[in-house]
Amino acid sequence: MFYLSIPIIFLKFWYLEAPIGLIRFFSSLNNSTLQLLSLPLLIKTYFKPWKNEYRKGLVAFSIAMGIFIKTFVISAELLIFFLILIFEILFFITFLFWPVGTVLILFL
């Protein structure tokens, strides 16, 4: 009787347990990527000087230069993050359709 329940066990694993594990892994990967790229810190300190320059007469220039530089750095980091997200979504969709594709290949 155990052999008859193998397809149900497989489907439960493939479409319930494994996607939950993948989502947890991708969530951890996204959090690690954001911390590695220091994106939250750059957004928090967006209107502060880039190199903590507070000498008289240079504060406005340092703030403007910080905003200018951080804009490009944040843009590059967001591009990297969105590329990772696109890869994760494509991997997840491919993972879900893998058994269906395997069965279709067998019958074609």
N, C-alpha and C positions, 0 to 999 in steps of 0.2 A: 504493500500500500504506500510505502514511502516514495517509491518511484513515481507514482501518480501525482504526488504533491510537489515534485521538483519544479515543474513550470510555474506553479503559483509562488513558490519560494523565490525563484529567479525574478519573476515580475515584481514581487514585493521588494526585493533588494534593488533592482534596477530602477524602478520608478518611484520608490518611496525613500528607502534608506540612503542610497547613493546620492540622489540629488540634494538631500539635506546635508550630507557630508560635504558635497561640492560647494554648496552655498556658504557653509561655515568656513571652508578653506578659502574661498574667494573673498569673503568678508575679512578674514585675517590678513590675506595678501593685500587687499586694498588699504587696510589700516596701516600695515607696515610700509607700503609704498608711500602713503601720504606723510608718514613720519620721516621716512628716509629722504624724501624730497623737501621736507620741512615746509610744505605748503600751508598748513594752519598757522605756523609761526610767521611766515611772510605776510599772510593776510592780516594777522593781528597787528603787525608792526608796519603796515603799509604807509602810514603817514608820519613815520618817525625817520630820522636821518639814517642813511645806509651804514655809516661807520661811527655813529654816536658822536658826531662833531657838533659841539655846542659852544664854539668860540664866537665871540661877538662879531657880527657881520657875516658869518658863514652859516648861520643856522638856516636861513631861508634857502640858500643855495644847496645845503646838504639835504634838506627835506625834499626839494625839487629833484635833485639828483637821485635820491633814494627812491622816489616815486617812479622816475624814469627807468632806472635799472630794474626795480622790482616788477614793473609792468612786463618787461621782456622775460624775466625769470619765471614769473607766475604763468605767463602764456606758454612757455616751453614745458613747464611742469604739468599744466593742464592738458597739453597735447599728449604728453607721455601717459598720463593717467587715463585719458580717453582711449588711447590705443590699447592699453591693458584691459579696459572695460570691454572694448569691442572683441578682443581676443577671448575674454572670459565668456561673453555671450555666445560667440560662435562655437566655442568648445562645449558649452552646456547644451546647446541645441543639437550639435553633432552627437554628443553623448546620449541624448534622449532618443534620437532617431537611429542609432547604430543597430539595435536589434531588428527594427523594421527594415532597414536597408539590407541587412544580412539575409532576412527571409525573402525580400524581393529579388536579390541576386540569385538565390537558390531556385526561384521559380521562373526566372527569365532566361 
